[in-house]
Amino acid sequence: MPAVSYYCPRCETTVELQRDGYLADKSVTPYPLDGWDYVTADEDYDTPEADGVRFVCGEDDATRDPGAAGCGEPFYLSFVKHGTTPAGAALDSR
Ligand SMILES: [Zn+2]
């Protein structure tokens, strides 16, 4: 799987996830979205049950920025849910 990089919305430290291309990303936010179920980067996030990934900046194994210590605050990657947004509906029609 390709590695996809995300940036902490607070301090721009980089994290990396191995992601399949079919999972479309919605957004990276400093707070969780209502109704989304988050798993950590160490768990199996590539399942239909996971709506997103909760990072702790600088403290996850996924943090790949050796020049940055991270801010220690959580941030959230939210996947597009199939059918709930125009982008998600487009995924369903594939
Ligand atoms: Zn940070």
PDB file of the backbone (N, CA, C, O) and the ligand in Angstrom, with CONECT records:
HET     ZN  A 101       1
ATOM      1  N   MET A   1       0.841  -1.198   0.000  1.00  0.00           N
ATOM      2  CA  MET A   1       0.000   0.000   0.000  1.00  0.00           C
ATOM      3  C   MET A   1       0.875   1.246   0.000  1.00  0.00           C
ATOM      4  O   MET A   1       1.950   1.251   0.599  1.00  0.00           O
ATOM      5  N   PRO A   2       0.431   2.274  -0.652  1.00  0.00           N
ATOM      6  CA  PRO A   2       1.221   3.512  -0.648  1.00  0.00           C
ATOM      7  C   PRO A   2       1.123   4.215   0.697  1.00  0.00           C
ATOM      8  O   PRO A   2       0.133   4.086   1.417  1.00  0.00           O
ATOM      9  N   ALA A   3       2.164   4.955   1.014  1.00  0.00           N
ATOM     10  CA  ALA A   3       2.137   5.768   2.226  1.00  0.00           C
ATOM     11  C   ALA A   3       1.538   7.120   1.890  1.00  0.00           C
ATOM     12  O   ALA A   3       1.887   7.740   0.885  1.00  0.00           O
ATOM     13  N   VAL A   4       0.645   7.559   2.734  1.00  0.00           N
ATOM     14  CA  VAL A   4       0.021   8.863   2.555  1.00  0.00           C
ATOM     15  C   VAL A   4       0.405   9.722   3.749  1.00  0.00           C
ATOM     16  O   VAL A   4       0.321   9.279   4.894  1.00  0.00           O
ATOM     17  N   SER A   5       0.823  10.938   3.480  1.00  0.00           N
ATOM     18  CA  SER A   5       1.255  11.836   4.550  1.00  0.00           C
ATOM     19  C   SER A   5       0.135  12.801   4.933  1.00  0.00           C
ATOM     20  O   SER A   5      -0.624  13.278   4.090  1.00  0.00           O
ATOM     21  N   TYR A   6       0.063  13.066   6.225  1.00  0.00           N
ATOM     22  CA  TYR A   6      -0.883  14.058   6.737  1.00  0.00           C
ATOM     23  C   TYR A   6      -0.134  15.008   7.652  1.00  0.00           C
ATOM     24  O   TYR A   6       0.899  14.652   8.220  1.00  0.00           O
ATOM     25  N   TYR A   7      -0.645  16.188   7.791  1.00  0.00           N
ATOM     26  CA  TYR A   7      -0.006  17.192   8.619  1.00  0.00           C
ATOM     27  C   TYR A   7      -0.880  17.514   9.816  1.00  0.00           C
ATOM     28  O   TYR A   7      -2.093  17.680   9.691  1.00  0.00           O
ATOM     29  N   CYS A   8      -0.246  17.601  10.981  1.00  0.00           N
ATOM     30  CA  CYS A   8      -0.949  18.061  12.169  1.00  0.00           C
ATOM     31  C   CYS A   8      -1.470  19.465  11.907  1.00  0.00           C
ATOM     32  O   CYS A   8      -0.712  20.338  11.485  1.00  0.00           O
ATOM     33  N   PRO A   9      -2.767  19.694  12.155  1.00  0.00           N
ATOM     34  CA  PRO A   9      -3.319  21.033  11.901  1.00  0.00           C
ATOM     35  C   PRO A   9      -2.794  22.085  12.872  1.00  0.00           C
ATOM     36  O   PRO A   9      -2.986  23.280  12.648  1.00  0.00           O
ATOM     37  N   ARG A  10      -2.140  21.659  13.940  1.00  0.00           N
ATOM     38  CA  ARG A  10      -1.629  22.625  14.914  1.00  0.00           C
ATOM     39  C   ARG A  10      -0.185  23.027  14.633  1.00  0.00           C
ATOM     40  O   ARG A  10       0.157  24.209  14.651  1.00  0.00           O
ATOM     41  N   CYS A  11       0.665  22.014  14.370  1.00  0.00           N
ATOM     42  CA  CYS A  11       2.090  22.338  14.264  1.00  0.00           C
ATOM     43  C   CYS A  11       2.719  21.821  12.976  1.00  0.00           C
ATOM     44  O   CYS A  11       3.910  22.038  12.751  1.00  0.00           O
ATOM     45  N   GLU A  12       1.943  21.135  12.115  1.00  0.00           N
ATOM     46  CA  GLU A  12       2.388  20.678  10.808  1.00  0.00           C
ATOM     47  C   GLU A  12       3.445  19.594  10.876  1.00  0.00           C
ATOM     48  O   GLU A  12       4.165  19.384   9.900  1.00  0.00           O
ATOM     49  N   THR A  13       3.562  18.895  12.006  1.00  0.00           N
ATOM     50  CA  THR A  13       4.347  17.672  12.042  1.00  0.00           C
ATOM     51  C   THR A  13       3.702  16.641  11.114  1.00  0.00           C
ATOM     52  O   THR A  13       2.477  16.547  11.038  1.00  0.00           O
ATOM     53  N   THR A  14       4.531  15.871  10.412  1.00  0.00           N
ATOM     54  CA  THR A  14       4.020  14.915   9.440  1.00  0.00           C
ATOM     55  C   THR A  14       3.771  13.554  10.070  1.00  0.00           C
ATOM     56  O   THR A  14       4.586  13.075  10.859  1.00  0.00           O
ATOM     57  N   VAL A  15       2.667  12.939   9.733  1.00  0.00           N
ATOM     58  CA  VAL A  15       2.440  11.532  10.042  1.00  0.00           C
ATOM     59  C   VAL A  15       2.196  10.804   8.736  1.00  0.00           C
ATOM     60  O   VAL A  15       1.794  11.408   7.741  1.00  0.00           O
ATOM     61  N   GLU A  16       2.445   9.495   8.745  1.00  0.00           N
ATOM     62  CA  GLU A  16       2.253   8.680   7.558  1.00  0.00           C
ATOM     63  C   GLU A  16       1.364   7.500   7.876  1.00  0.00           C
ATOM     64  O   GLU A  16       1.479   6.886   8.937  1.00  0.00           O
ATOM     65  N   LEU A  17       0.476   7.188   6.947  1.00  0.00           N
ATOM     66  CA  LEU A  17      -0.340   5.985   7.044  1.00  0.00           C
ATOM     67  C   LEU A  17      -0.195   5.192   5.763  1.00  0.00           C
ATOM     68  O   LEU A  17      -0.050   5.767   4.684  1.00  0.00           O
ATOM     69  N   GLN A  18      -0.235   3.859   5.878  1.00  0.00           N
ATOM     70  CA  GLN A  18      -0.361   3.017   4.697  1.00  0.00           C
ATOM     71  C   GLN A  18      -1.841   2.949   4.355  1.00  0.00           C
ATOM     72  O   GLN A  18      -2.649   2.469   5.151  1.00  0.00           O
ATOM     73  N   ARG A  19      -2.195   3.431   3.164  1.00  0.00           N
ATOM     74  CA  ARG A  19      -3.621   3.539   2.829  1.00  0.00           C
ATOM     75  C   ARG A  19      -3.896   2.950   1.463  1.00  0.00           C
ATOM     76  O   ARG A  19      -3.106   3.103   0.532  1.00  0.00           O
ATOM     77  N   ASP A  20      -5.026   2.276   1.357  1.00  0.00           N
ATOM     78  CA  ASP A  20      -5.508   1.874   0.048  1.00  0.00           C
ATOM     79  C   ASP A  20      -6.112   3.078  -0.649  1.00  0.00           C
ATOM     80  O   ASP A  20      -6.666   3.966  -0.001  1.00  0.00           O
ATOM     81  N   GLY A  21      -6.005   3.109  -1.963  1.00  0.00           N
ATOM     82  CA  GLY A  21      -6.462   4.269  -2.704  1.00  0.00           C
ATOM     83  C   GLY A  21      -7.955   4.482  -2.664  1.00  0.00           C
ATOM     84  O   GLY A  21      -8.433   5.602  -2.846  1.00  0.00           O
ATOM     85  N   TYR A  22      -8.709   3.399  -2.425  1.00  0.00           N
ATOM     86  CA  TYR A  22     -10.160   3.555  -2.507  1.00  0.00           C
ATOM     87  C   TYR A  22     -10.728   4.345  -1.346  1.00  0.00           C
ATOM     88  O   TYR A  22     -11.851   4.843  -1.424  1.00  0.00           O
ATOM     89  N   LEU A  23      -9.964   4.468  -0.266  1.00  0.00           N
ATOM     90  CA  LEU A  23     -10.461   5.238   0.861  1.00  0.00           C
ATOM     91  C   LEU A  23     -10.207   6.712   0.598  1.00  0.00           C
ATOM     92  O   LEU A  23      -9.064   7.167   0.562  1.00  0.00           O
ATOM     93  N   ALA A  24     -11.287   7.440   0.417  1.00  0.00           N
ATOM     94  CA  ALA A  24     -11.152   8.869   0.157  1.00  0.00           C
ATOM     95  C   ALA A  24     -11.085   9.617   1.478  1.00  0.00           C
ATOM     96  O   ALA A  24     -11.815   9.303   2.418  1.00  0.00           O
ATOM     97  N   ASP A  25     -10.228  10.583   1.542  1.00  0.00           N
ATOM     98  CA  ASP A  25     -10.077  11.340   2.775  1.00  0.00           C
ATOM     99  C   ASP A  25     -11.003  12.534   2.795  1.00  0.00           C
ATOM    100  O   ASP A  25     -11.242  13.180   1.774  1.00  0.00           O
ATOM    101  N   LYS A  26     -11.508  12.806   3.950  1.00  0.00           N
ATOM    102  CA  LYS A  26     -12.394  13.959   4.087  1.00  0.00           C
ATOM    103  C   LYS A  26     -11.621  15.170   4.572  1.00  0.00           C
ATOM    104  O   LYS A  26     -11.566  16.199   3.899  1.00  0.00           O
ATOM    105  N   SER A  27     -11.021  15.034   5.757  1.00  0.00           N
ATOM    106  CA  SER A  27     -10.370  16.205   6.304  1.00  0.00           C
ATOM    107  C   SER A  27      -9.506  15.809   7.489  1.00  0.00           C
ATOM    108  O   SER A  27      -9.675  14.742   8.079  1.00  0.00           O
ATOM    109  N   VAL A  28      -8.581  16.690   7.820  1.00  0.00           N
ATOM    110  CA  VAL A  28      -7.803  16.567   9.048  1.00  0.00           C
ATOM    111  C   VAL A  28      -8.179  17.735   9.931  1.00  0.00           C
ATOM    112  O   VAL A  28      -8.049  18.892   9.533  1.00  0.00           O
ATOM    113  N   THR A  29      -8.646  17.431  11.133  1.00  0.00           N
ATOM    114  CA  THR A  29      -9.137  18.484  12.016  1.00  0.00           C
ATOM    115  C   THR A  29      -8.549  18.297  13.409  1.00  0.00           C
ATOM    116  O   THR A  29      -8.161  17.186  13.771  1.00  0.00           O
ATOM    117  N   PRO A  30      -8.478  19.365  14.190  1.00  0.00           N
ATOM    118  CA  PRO A  30      -7.966  19.257  15.560  1.00  0.00           C
ATOM    119  C   PRO A  30      -9.000  18.708  16.525  1.00  0.00           C
ATOM    120  O   PRO A  30      -8.719  18.593  17.718  1.00  0.00           O
ATOM    121  N   TYR A  31     -10.187  18.366  16.046  1.00  0.00           N
ATOM    122  CA  TYR A  31     -11.249  17.868  16.915  1.00  0.00           C
ATOM    123  C   TYR A  31     -11.999  16.760  16.171  1.00  0.00           C
ATOM    124  O   TYR A  31     -12.000  16.749  14.940  1.00  0.00           O
ATOM    125  N   PRO A  32     -12.635  15.832  16.885  1.00  0.00           N
ATOM    126  CA  PRO A  32     -13.385  14.764  16.214  1.00  0.00           C
ATOM    127  C   PRO A  32     -14.684  15.273  15.632  1.00  0.00           C
ATOM    128  O   PRO A  32     -15.297  16.188  16.183  1.00  0.00           O
ATOM    129  N   LEU A  33     -15.116  14.688  14.517  1.00  0.00           N
ATOM    130  CA  LEU A  33     -16.417  15.031  13.939  1.00  0.00           C
ATOM    131  C   LEU A  33     -17.507  14.254  14.654  1.00  0.00           C
ATOM    132  O   LEU A  33     -17.294  13.128  15.102  1.00  0.00           O
ATOM    133  N   ASP A  34     -18.676  14.868  14.757  1.00  0.00           N
ATOM    134  CA  ASP A  34     -19.815  14.243  15.418  1.00  0.00           C
ATOM    135  C   ASP A  34     -20.228  12.972  14.685  1.00  0.00           C
ATOM    136  O   ASP A  34     -20.488  13.005  13.482  1.00  0.00           O
ATOM    137  N   GLY A  35     -20.289  11.863  15.397  1.00  0.00           N
ATOM    138  CA  GLY A  35     -20.788  10.634  14.800  1.00  0.00           C
ATOM    139  C   GLY A  35     -19.742   9.795  14.098  1.00  0.00           C
ATOM    140  O   GLY A  35     -20.061   8.722  13.585  1.00  0.00           O
ATOM    141  N   TRP A  36     -18.507  10.252  14.060  1.00  0.00           N
ATOM    142  CA  TRP A  36     -17.421   9.482  13.463  1.00  0.00           C
ATOM    143  C   TRP A  36     -16.769   8.604  14.538  1.00  0.00           C
ATOM    144  O   TRP A  36     -16.575   9.043  15.671  1.00  0.00           O
ATOM    145  N   ASP A  37     -16.435   7.366  14.176  1.00  0.00           N
ATOM    146  CA  ASP A  37     -15.739   6.475  15.089  1.00  0.00           C
ATOM    147  C   ASP A  37     -14.266   6.413  14.696  1.00  0.00           C
ATOM    148  O   ASP A  37     -13.925   6.001  13.587  1.00  0.00           O
ATOM    149  N   TYR A  38     -13.400   6.826  15.620  1.00  0.00           N
ATOM    150  CA  TYR A  38     -11.979   6.901  15.326  1.00  0.00           C
ATOM    151  C   TYR A  38     -11.227   5.738  15.966  1.00  0.00           C
ATOM    152  O   TYR A  38     -11.564   5.295  17.063  1.00  0.00           O
ATOM    153  N   VAL A  39     -10.206   5.252  15.266  1.00  0.00           N
ATOM    154  CA  VAL A  39      -9.287   4.277  15.831  1.00  0.00           C
ATOM    155  C   VAL A  39      -7.903   4.909  15.809  1.00  0.00           C
ATOM    156  O   VAL A  39      -7.677   5.898  15.110  1.00  0.00           O
ATOM    157  N   THR A  40      -6.975   4.336  16.577  1.00  0.00           N
ATOM    158  CA  THR A  40      -5.622   4.864  16.550  1.00  0.00           C
ATOM    159  C   THR A  40      -4.885   4.319  15.334  1.00  0.00           C
ATOM    160  O   THR A  40      -5.336   3.362  14.705  1.00  0.00           O
ATOM    161  N   ALA A  41      -3.757   4.925  15.009  1.00  0.00           N
ATOM    162  CA  ALA A  41      -2.969   4.499  13.861  1.00  0.00           C
ATOM    163  C   ALA A  41      -2.396   3.100  14.067  1.00  0.00           C
ATOM    164  O   ALA A  41      -2.006   2.449  13.098  1.00  0.00           O
ATOM    165  N   ASP A  42      -2.338   2.631  15.306  1.00  0.00           N
ATOM    166  CA  ASP A  42      -1.832   1.286  15.580  1.00  0.00           C
ATOM    167  C   ASP A  42      -2.901   0.220  15.381  1.00  0.00           C
ATOM    168  O   ASP A  42      -2.592  -0.969  15.302  1.00  0.00           O
ATOM    169  N   GLU A  43      -4.150   0.644  15.300  1.00  0.00           N
ATOM    170  CA  GLU A  43      -5.231  -0.312  15.116  1.00  0.00           C
ATOM    171  C   GLU A  43      -5.518  -0.486  13.633  1.00  0.00           C
ATOM    172  O   GLU A  43      -4.883   0.137  12.782  1.00  0.00           O
ATOM    173  N   ASP A  44      -6.493  -1.351  13.341  1.00  0.00           N
ATOM    174  CA  ASP A  44      -6.868  -1.601  11.956  1.00  0.00           C
ATOM    175  C   ASP A  44      -7.847  -0.530  11.507  1.00  0.00           C
ATOM    176  O   ASP A  44      -9.051  -0.616  11.749  1.00  0.00           O
ATOM    177  N   TYR A  45      -7.296   0.485  10.843  1.00  0.00           N
ATOM    178  CA  TYR A  45      -8.140   1.608  10.413  1.00  0.00           C
ATOM    179  C   TYR A  45      -8.709   1.396   9.027  1.00  0.00           C
ATOM    180  O   TYR A  45      -9.526   2.186   8.555  1.00  0.00           O
ATOM    181  N   ASP A  46      -8.270   0.314   8.366  1.00  0.00           N
ATOM    182  CA  ASP A  46      -8.690   0.090   6.981  1.00  0.00           C
ATOM    183  C   ASP A  46      -9.904  -0.822   6.923  1.00  0.00           C
ATOM    184  O   ASP A  46      -9.955  -1.738   6.102  1.00  0.00           O
ATOM    185  N   THR A  47     -10.873  -0.581   7.782  1.00  0.00           N
ATOM    186  CA  THR A  47     -12.082  -1.391   7.806  1.00  0.00           C
ATOM    187  C   THR A  47     -13.292  -0.477   7.688  1.00  0.00           C
ATOM    188  O   THR A  47     -13.195   0.721   7.954  1.00  0.00           O
ATOM    189  N   PRO A  48     -14.437  -1.036   7.290  1.00  0.00           N
ATOM    190  CA  PRO A  48     -15.648  -0.204   7.203  1.00  0.00           C
ATOM    191  C   PRO A  48     -16.082   0.328   8.557  1.00  0.00           C
ATOM    192  O   PRO A  48     -16.819   1.312   8.621  1.00  0.00           O
ATOM    193  N   GLU A  49     -15.642  -0.300   9.641  1.00  0.00           N
ATOM    194  CA  GLU A  49     -16.062   0.139  10.968  1.00  0.00           C
ATOM    195  C   GLU A  49     -15.342   1.411  11.401  1.00  0.00           C
ATOM    196  O   GLU A  49     -15.841   2.145  12.254  1.00  0.00           O
ATOM    197  N   ALA A  50     -14.187   1.673  10.828  1.00  0.00           N
ATOM    198  CA  ALA A  50     -13.415   2.853  11.222  1.00  0.00           C
ATOM    199  C   ALA A  50     -13.786   4.022  10.322  1.00  0.00           C
ATOM    200  O   ALA A  50     -13.702   3.930   9.097  1.00  0.00           O
ATOM    201  N   ASP A  51     -14.190   5.105  10.937  1.00  0.00           N
ATOM    202  CA  ASP A  51     -14.543   6.302  10.175  1.00  0.00           C
ATOM    203  C   ASP A  51     -13.378   7.268  10.048  1.00  0.00           C
ATOM    204  O   ASP A  51     -13.421   8.222   9.271  1.00  0.00           O
ATOM    205  N   GLY A  52     -12.325   7.001  10.835  1.00  0.00           N
ATOM    206  CA  GLY A  52     -11.200   7.902  10.791  1.00  0.00           C
ATOM    207  C   GLY A  52     -10.118   7.432  11.750  1.00  0.00           C
ATOM    208  O   GLY A  52     -10.264   6.413  12.425  1.00  0.00           O
ATOM    209  N   VAL A  53      -9.038   8.187  11.797  1.00  0.00           N
ATOM    210  CA  VAL A  53      -7.900   7.836  12.637  1.00  0.00           C
ATOM    211  C   VAL A  53      -7.609   8.988  13.588  1.00  0.00           C
ATOM    212  O   VAL A  53      -7.565  10.152  13.192  1.00  0.00           O
ATOM    213  N   ARG A  54      -7.411   8.631  14.857  1.00  0.00           N
ATOM    214  CA  ARG A  54      -7.038   9.624  15.856  1.00  0.00           C
ATOM    215  C   ARG A  54      -5.536   9.529  16.075  1.00  0.00           C
ATOM    216  O   ARG A  54      -5.031   8.486  16.491  1.00  0.00           O
ATOM    217  N   PHE A  55      -4.830  10.600  15.799  1.00  0.00           N
ATOM    218  CA  PHE A  55      -3.390  10.677  16.053  1.00  0.00           C
ATOM    219  C   PHE A  55      -3.137  11.445  17.343  1.00  0.00           C
ATOM    220  O   PHE A  55      -3.910  12.323  17.728  1.00  0.00           O
ATOM    221  N   VAL A  56      -2.035  11.091  18.000  1.00  0.00           N
ATOM    222  CA  VAL A  56      -1.522  11.992  19.022  1.00  0.00           C
ATOM    223  C   VAL A  56      -0.193  12.500  18.483  1.00  0.00           C
ATOM    224  O   VAL A  56       0.763  11.741  18.326  1.00  0.00           O
ATOM    225  N   CYS A  57      -0.153  13.785  18.206  1.00  0.00           N
ATOM    226  CA  CYS A  57       0.973  14.386  17.501  1.00  0.00           C
ATOM    227  C   CYS A  57       2.288  14.134  18.240  1.00  0.00           C
ATOM    228  O   CYS A  57       2.433  14.489  19.410  1.00  0.00           O
ATOM    229  N   GLY A  58       3.246  13.516  17.537  1.00  0.00           N
ATOM    230  CA  GLY A  58       4.566  13.290  18.107  1.00  0.00           C
ATOM    231  C   GLY A  58       4.668  12.058  18.979  1.00  0.00           C
ATOM    232  O   GLY A  58       5.767  11.696  19.401  1.00  0.00           O
ATOM    233  N   GLU A  59       3.543  11.397  19.263  1.00  0.00           N
ATOM    234  CA  GLU A  59       3.574  10.250  20.159  1.00  0.00           C
ATOM    235  C   GLU A  59       3.194   8.950  19.490  1.00  0.00           C
ATOM    236  O   GLU A  59       3.340   7.889  20.096  1.00  0.00           O
ATOM    237  N   ASP A  60       2.705   8.995  18.243  1.00  0.00           N
ATOM    238  CA  ASP A  60       2.354   7.781  17.525  1.00  0.00           C
ATOM    239  C   ASP A  60       3.552   7.253  16.763  1.00  0.00           C
ATOM    240  O   ASP A  60       4.453   8.003  16.385  1.00  0.00           O
ATOM    241  N   ASP A  61       3.546   5.927  16.541  1.00  0.00           N
ATOM    242  CA  ASP A  61       4.553   5.336  15.672  1.00  0.00           C
ATOM    243  C   ASP A  61       4.441   5.894  14.257  1.00  0.00           C
ATOM    244  O   ASP A  61       5.412   5.886  13.500  1.00  0.00           O
ATOM    245  N   ALA A  62       3.255   6.375  13.909  1.00  0.00           N
ATOM    246  CA  ALA A  62       3.040   6.877  12.560  1.00  0.00           C
ATOM    247  C   ALA A  62       3.723   8.222  12.335  1.00  0.00           C
ATOM    248  O   ALA A  62       3.854   8.667  11.194  1.00  0.00           O
ATOM    249  N   THR A  63       4.157   8.869  13.407  1.00  0.00           N
ATOM    250  CA  THR A  63       4.802  10.165  13.248  1.00  0.00           C
ATOM    251  C   THR A  63       6.154   9.971  12.576  1.00  0.00           C
ATOM    252  O   THR A  63       7.016   9.256  13.088  1.00  0.00           O
ATOM    253  N   ARG A  64       6.332  10.608  11.435  1.00  0.00           N
ATOM    254  CA  ARG A  64       7.501  10.336  10.613  1.00  0.00           C
ATOM    255  C   ARG A  64       8.360  11.575  10.385  1.00  0.00           C
ATOM    256  O   ARG A  64       9.122  11.647   9.421  1.00  0.00           O
ATOM    257  N   ASP A  65       8.231  12.513  11.249  1.00  0.00           N
ATOM    258  CA  ASP A  65       8.985  13.741  11.054  1.00  0.00           C
ATOM    259  C   ASP A  65      10.069  13.828  12.120  1.00  0.00           C
ATOM    260  O   ASP A  65       9.818  14.310  13.225  1.00  0.00           O
ATOM    261  N   PRO A  66      11.299  13.354  11.790  1.00  0.00           N
ATOM    262  CA  PRO A  66      12.343  13.294  12.813  1.00  0.00           C
ATOM    263  C   PRO A  66      12.789  14.670  13.300  1.00  0.00           C
ATOM    264  O   PRO A  66      13.394  14.790  14.365  1.00  0.00           O
ATOM    265  N   GLY A  67      12.490  15.706  12.518  1.00  0.00           N
ATOM    266  CA  GLY A  67      12.901  17.034  12.916  1.00  0.00           C
ATOM    267  C   GLY A  67      11.900  17.757  13.785  1.00  0.00           C
ATOM    268  O   GLY A  67      12.130  18.897  14.189  1.00  0.00           O
ATOM    269  N   ALA A  68      10.773  17.093  14.081  1.00  0.00           N
ATOM    270  CA  ALA A  68       9.728  17.757  14.853  1.00  0.00           C
ATOM    271  C   ALA A  68       9.311  16.869  16.011  1.00  0.00           C
ATOM    272  O   ALA A  68       9.077  15.675  15.826  1.00  0.00           O
ATOM    273  N   ALA A  69       9.219  17.426  17.172  1.00  0.00           N
ATOM    274  CA  ALA A  69       8.834  16.655  18.349  1.00  0.00           C
ATOM    275  C   ALA A  69       7.330  16.485  18.416  1.00  0.00           C
ATOM    276  O   ALA A  69       6.836  15.609  19.126  1.00  0.00           O
ATOM    277  N   GLY A  70       6.600  17.305  17.690  1.00  0.00           N
ATOM    278  CA  GLY A  70       5.151  17.253  17.774  1.00  0.00           C
ATOM    279  C   GLY A  70       4.649  18.061  18.945  1.00  0.00           C
ATOM    280  O   GLY A  70       5.404  18.395  19.859  1.00  0.00           O
ATOM    281  N   CYS A  71       3.371  18.372  18.910  1.00  0.00           N
ATOM    282  CA  CYS A  71       2.810  19.231  19.951  1.00  0.00           C
ATOM    283  C   CYS A  71       2.126  18.424  21.046  1.00  0.00           C
ATOM    284  O   CYS A  71       1.691  18.990  22.048  1.00  0.00           O
ATOM    285  N   GLY A  72       2.023  17.081  20.866  1.00  0.00           N
ATOM    286  CA  GLY A  72       1.430  16.246  21.894  1.00  0.00           C
ATOM    287  C   GLY A  72      -0.079  16.305  21.960  1.00  0.00           C
ATOM    288  O   GLY A  72      -0.692  15.687  22.831  1.00  0.00           O
ATOM    289  N   GLU A  73      -0.683  17.047  21.045  1.00  0.00           N
ATOM    290  CA  GLU A  73      -2.143  17.174  21.038  1.00  0.00           C
ATOM    291  C   GLU A  73      -2.745  16.193  20.037  1.00  0.00           C
ATOM    292  O   GLU A  73      -2.115  15.875  19.028  1.00  0.00           O
ATOM    293  N   PRO A  74      -3.951  15.713  20.302  1.00  0.00           N
ATOM    294  CA  PRO A  74      -4.593  14.824  19.334  1.00  0.00           C
ATOM    295  C   PRO A  74      -5.106  15.585  18.117  1.00  0.00           C
ATOM    296  O   PRO A  74      -5.485  16.752  18.212  1.00  0.00           O
ATOM    297  N   PHE A  75      -5.112  14.908  16.979  1.00  0.00           N
ATOM    298  CA  PHE A  75      -5.850  15.426  15.827  1.00  0.00           C
ATOM    299  C   PHE A  75      -6.452  14.256  15.076  1.00  0.00           C
ATOM    300  O   PHE A  75      -6.095  13.102  15.312  1.00  0.00           O
ATOM    301  N   TYR A  76      -7.365  14.560  14.173  1.00  0.00           N
ATOM    302  CA  TYR A  76      -8.258  13.545  13.643  1.00  0.00           C
ATOM    303  C   TYR A  76      -8.304  13.590  12.131  1.00  0.00           C
ATOM    304  O   TYR A  76      -8.546  14.634  11.524  1.00  0.00           O
ATOM    305  N   LEU A  77      -8.062  12.417  11.531  1.00  0.00           N
ATOM    306  CA  LEU A  77      -8.276  12.247  10.094  1.00  0.00           C
ATOM    307  C   LEU A  77      -9.639  11.596   9.916  1.00  0.00           C
ATOM    308  O   LEU A  77      -9.884  10.508  10.436  1.00  0.00           O
ATOM    309  N   SER A  78     -10.517  12.254   9.188  1.00  0.00           N
ATOM    310  CA  SER A  78     -11.874  11.744   8.993  1.00  0.00           C
ATOM    311  C   SER A  78     -12.037  11.273   7.561  1.00  0.00           C
ATOM    312  O   SER A  78     -11.812  12.036   6.622  1.00  0.00           O
ATOM    313  N   PHE A  79     -12.433  10.006   7.388  1.00  0.00           N
ATOM    314  CA  PHE A  79     -12.671   9.476   6.053  1.00  0.00           C
ATOM    315  C   PHE A  79     -14.024   9.956   5.543  1.00  0.00           C
ATOM    316  O   PHE A  79     -14.914  10.313   6.314  1.00  0.00           O
ATOM    317  N   VAL A  80     -14.147   9.952   4.224  1.00  0.00           N
ATOM    318  CA  VAL A  80     -15.461  10.202   3.629  1.00  0.00           C
ATOM    319  C   VAL A  80     -16.329   8.981   3.879  1.00  0.00           C
ATOM    320  O   VAL A  80     -15.937   7.854   3.575  1.00  0.00           O
ATOM    321  N   LYS A  81     -17.506   9.212   4.431  1.00  0.00           N
ATOM    322  CA  LYS A  81     -18.452   8.123   4.631  1.00  0.00           C
ATOM    323  C   LYS A  81     -19.259   7.936   3.358  1.00  0.00           C
ATOM    324  O   LYS A  81     -19.778   8.891   2.779  1.00  0.00           O
ATOM    325  N   HIS A  82     -19.351   6.692   2.941  1.00  0.00           N
ATOM    326  CA  HIS A  82     -20.106   6.408   1.723  1.00  0.00           C
ATOM    327  C   HIS A  82     -21.540   6.892   1.861  1.00  0.00           C
ATOM    328  O   HIS A  82     -22.232   6.548   2.819  1.00  0.00           O
ATOM    329  N   GLY A  83     -21.976   7.679   0.913  1.00  0.00           N
ATOM    330  CA  GLY A  83     -23.381   8.052   0.841  1.00  0.00           C
ATOM    331  C   GLY A  83     -23.748   9.271   1.669  1.00  0.00           C
ATOM    332  O   GLY A  83     -24.866   9.770   1.537  1.00  0.00           O
ATOM    333  N   THR A  84     -22.865   9.768   2.509  1.00  0.00           N
ATOM    334  CA  THR A  84     -23.255  10.871   3.380  1.00  0.00           C
ATOM    335  C   THR A  84     -22.821  12.216   2.820  1.00  0.00           C
ATOM    336  O   THR A  84     -23.283  13.257   3.287  1.00  0.00           O
ATOM    337  N   THR A  85     -21.943  12.207   1.831  1.00  0.00           N
ATOM    338  CA  THR A  85     -21.501  13.451   1.221  1.00  0.00           C
ATOM    339  C   THR A  85     -21.494  13.230  -0.297  1.00  0.00           C
ATOM    340  O   THR A  85     -21.533  12.080  -0.737  1.00  0.00           O
ATOM    341  N   PRO A  86     -21.446  14.266  -1.091  1.00  0.00           N
ATOM    342  CA  PRO A  86     -21.339  14.071  -2.551  1.00  0.00           C
ATOM    343  C   PRO A  86     -20.151  13.195  -2.929  1.00  0.00           C
ATOM    344  O   PRO A  86     -20.249  12.365  -3.833  1.00  0.00           O
ATOM    345  N   ALA A  87     -19.014  13.382  -2.227  1.00  0.00           N
ATOM    346  CA  ALA A  87     -17.842  12.569  -2.541  1.00  0.00           C
ATOM    347  C   ALA A  87     -18.079  11.114  -2.155  1.00  0.00           C
ATOM    348  O   ALA A  87     -17.663  10.203  -2.872  1.00  0.00           O
ATOM    349  N   GLY A  88     -18.747  10.893  -1.022  1.00  0.00           N
ATOM    350  CA  GLY A  88     -19.038   9.531  -0.594  1.00  0.00           C
ATOM    351  C   GLY A  88     -20.025   8.847  -1.531  1.00  0.00           C
ATOM    352  O   GLY A  88     -19.887   7.660  -1.828  1.00  0.00           O
ATOM    353  N   ALA A  89     -21.015   9.595  -1.993  1.00  0.00           N
ATOM    354  CA  ALA A  89     -21.978   9.030  -2.922  1.00  0.00           C
ATOM    355  C   ALA A  89     -21.302   8.638  -4.233  1.00  0.00           C
ATOM    356  O   ALA A  89     -21.675   7.646  -4.859  1.00  0.00           O
ATOM    357  N   ALA A  90     -20.310   9.419  -4.641  1.00  0.00           N
ATOM    358  CA  ALA A  90     -19.585   9.101  -5.865  1.00  0.00           C
ATOM    359  C   ALA A  90     -18.823   7.788  -5.710  1.00  0.00           C
ATOM    360  O   ALA A  90     -18.714   7.015  -6.662  1.00  0.00           O
ATOM    361  N   LEU A  91     -18.295   7.536  -4.514  1.00  0.00           N
ATOM    362  CA  LEU A  91     -17.590   6.285  -4.261  1.00  0.00           C
ATOM    363  C   LEU A  91     -18.544   5.106  -4.402  1.00  0.00           C
ATOM    364  O   LEU A  91     -18.180   4.076  -4.970  1.00  0.00           O
ATOM    365  N   ASP A  92     -19.760   5.251  -3.891  1.00  0.00           N
ATOM    366  CA  ASP A  92     -20.723   4.155  -3.919  1.00  0.00           C
ATOM    367  C   ASP A  92     -21.099   3.772  -5.342  1.00  0.00           C
ATOM    368  O   ASP A  92     -21.436   2.615  -5.594  1.00  0.00           O
ATOM    369  N   SER A  93     -21.052   4.707  -6.271  1.00  0.00           N
ATOM    370  CA  SER A  93     -21.499   4.433  -7.617  1.00  0.00           C
ATOM    371  C   SER A  93     -20.409   3.773  -8.443  1.00  0.00           C
ATOM    372  O   SER A  93     -20.647   3.454  -9.608  1.00  0.00           O
ATOM    373  N   ARG A  94     -19.214   3.554  -7.884  1.00  0.00           N
ATOM    374  CA  ARG A  94     -18.153   2.903  -8.634  1.00  0.00           C
ATOM    375  C   ARG A  94     -18.476   1.446  -8.916  1.00  0.00           C
ATOM    376  O   ARG A  94     -17.680   0.748  -9.544  1.00  0.00           O
TER     377      ARG A  94
HETATM  378 ZN    ZN A 101       1.143  18.827  16.275  1.00  0.00          ZN2+
END
